[in-house]
Amino acid sequence: MDVDGPYTDALETIDDDMPPYIDQNTNDEFSHQDFLNAFLIKMNKQPVNLEAFRTLPSSPVAPVQTPRLQSASANSGRRKARPPG
């Protein structure tokens, strides 16, 4: 992780592996987006802009009310299942 300071120190207090895990997870999200768009282009479809899914509103109980980054995988359980076939 390229960030030094109190945030990284706090994460390392919880778990020494947390900062590299978050960094790798972020890199994975970008590579998944690149893969999906490359696949769509290969299938002669338009690539998609996933920017609308990058941030979500803060929790109403959060001490700081700013948008937060959200990984695409965290939303995967909220999708409605498609009917079979």
N, C-alpha and C positions, 0 to 999 in steps of 0.2 A: 504494500500500500504506500502511495507517495505522500500521505498526509502524516505529519508529525505533530505532536502537541497533546493537549488534554483529551481530545476525543480518542486518539489512538491509545494513549496511556490507560484511559478508562476501559476500553475494550480489552486490552491486554491484562488488566486486573481480573476481568471475568474469565478470559481464556486467551492464552498466548497465540492460539491459532486463529482467533477471530478476525484481526485485520487482514491477513492474507485471504481468508475465506471470503470476506466481503468483497475484496478486490477481484478475486477470481469469479465470484458470482456475477459481478457487474460486467466483467469481460465476457462471460458466457451469455448474458442477456443480449449484448451487442452482436456476438457471433451468431446467435439464434436468429436475430432479426435479419442479418446479412444472408444467412442460409435460406430463410423463408422467401426473401425477395429474389434471390438467385433462382430458386426453384420456380417461383411464379414466372419470372422472365423466361426461363427454359421452357415452360409450358405455354408460352405466348400469351401470358396474362400480364396485367398491370401490377407493378410492385405496390405494396401498401405502405402508408405512412402510419407508424405506430406511436407517433408523438403524443397523441391524445391520451395514451395509456401510461405515459412516463411519470406523471405526478397525480397524486390524489389529494383531496383536501385533508388538512390536519384533523386529528381527533378533537372533538369539542372539549375534552378534558386535558389536552396537551398544554404544557406551560408556554410553548411558543406556537403561535398560529401561522405556520408557513406551510406551503405545499411540500410534500415529501416524495422522494423517489420511490417507485413501486416496481418490483420485478413482475414480469408477465406471468411467471409461474405461480405467484401468490394468488392471482385471479383465476387460475385454471379451474378451481373447484366451484366457481360461481356460474359457470356456463351451463345452460340447459342442454341436456343430452339430446342428440339427434335421434329421430326414430330409426330403427334398423332398416337397412335396405337402401 
